[in-house]
Amino acid sequence: MTFSIVARCEKTGMFGMAVSSSSPAVAARCAFARAGVGAFSSQNITDPSLGVLGLDLMQKGKSAQEALNDIISSADHIEYRQLATIDNNGDTACFSGENTLGINATFNDKNVACAGNLLSGIHIPEIMTKAFKASSGYIADRLLIAMQAAVSAGGEEGPIHSAGMLIVDKVSWPIANLRVDWHEDADPIGELEKLWRLYEPQLEAYVTRALDPRVAPSYGVPGDE
């Protein structure tokens, strides 16, 4: 019911993760990223704790593959999980348990990994990976290009209704955490892109407001003087 991408920008060191599904609020359960550490997708029959565990392991010095190996060897019900991760060196790793739903596949390369289940075809993660690798610019734009490439190539077997995107940089919180938790007309990725276009011009200002509100710009909202 889900396809996702985890990625690292070689130029900036930013991490990003994007995900879409037929289920509501998919990003609330499946999207994990930590500045200076990596990104993690925990999906299929989802256990969100694996995303947190994967990032904790990488923060302690494990590579993406080492962290994933630890989880595979120790987590309960791992045969139901589908996981993709990337570490601070841009190395990636993926796993699909034997009970992953429907047509499922993963594909990973340096700085990007993609995974999906209940897909229209096993080619979807590879297409996403190649679309990201062929793109340039801000990591959020590149993630959206990969997600749209998945949709154009057939995406999930059925309609998708939710999507989300998580971006982390130098601070301890996500600099972008955008979600479309339900879209009845089955274009949540298109709606996510609209949300990004709205948020992008204000992103740096929100970071500045947190770090030093004395120099943050005003946007003219009530009470914002």
Secondary structure, 3 states (H helix, E strand, C coil): CEEEEEEECCCCCCEEEEEEECCCCHHHHHEEEECCCEEEEEEECCCCHHHHHHHHHHHCCCCHHHHHHHHHHHCCCHHHEEEEEEECCCCEEEEECCCCCCCCEEEEECCEEEEEECECCCCHHHHHHHHHHHCCCCHHHHHHHHHHHHHHCCCECCCCCEEEEEEECCCCCCCEEEEECCCCCCCHHHHHHHHHHHHHHHHHHHHHHHHCHHHCCCCCCCCCC
